[in-house]
């Protein structure tokens, strides 16, 4: 499959390196910025942002983390200099140029609006989120094995939230022999967990059940495990929070109570960057084919 497009990749971790390899294999004309430390091994046109041919770009790919509120690129371990995305850069691209990012923020949203460019957040897509949940679940299992002194097989594990990540995490822990409970609000989610032979726990009754569990895994992106809920948690329990910052746990209260709590962010890029990068590339290639 050949896609005759001009694409700029700005910064990123090992996932974006894998994306570059996959895009190169299908004949996309690539320019990359922010990979000075590894550029000699990539055999791709590496440039400074000031030397990019913006007028002929069909698409721009940012790292999974996008930018900060000042336009600074995040996740650029291979760059020797700070990288910034600004309005002048985007205005110099053709009107059809599409900006792809993992996640967005106010800065990128406003930049796209001001320049009238299409902004695509890959990680808000169902396909990307589901694929990304696989290395997330594997990374969570690795943490659970490392941070506990008993087998996962037979351990009582509670997963908070039963969305795309929660379902994959619950399934994996169940498959390795854990006794898995699922805490959610929606009756449909509780019914699905029962169908999967998991134990449904209504979130409103969490305080009555959480003391039974050895490992608690949160996927809900707002504070669920507060000081009151923590008072019901066994002090020997492990809490792994997978929710985006600031997370779903009162970390200060957990520390005060001596409960081992880990905010595990960006697991795909840490435990399986090549596979995670291939997932990003697969979704991106489908989108590029539609441009």
Secondary structure, DSSP 8 states (H G I E B T S, - for coil): -----EEEEE---HHHHHHHHHHHHTT-EEEEES-TTTGGGT-SEE--GGG--GGG-SEEE--TT-B-TTSBB---TT-SS--B--HHHHHTS-TT-EEEESS--HHHHHHHHHHT-EEEEGGGSHHHHHHHHHHHHHHHHHHHHHH-SS-STT-EEEEE--SHHHHHHHHHHHHTT-EEEEEES-HHHHHHHHHTT-EEEEGGGGGGTGGG-SEEEE--SS--B-HHHHTTS-TT-EEEE-SSTT-SB-HHHHHHTT-EEEE---HHHHH-HHHHHHHHHHHHHHHHHH-
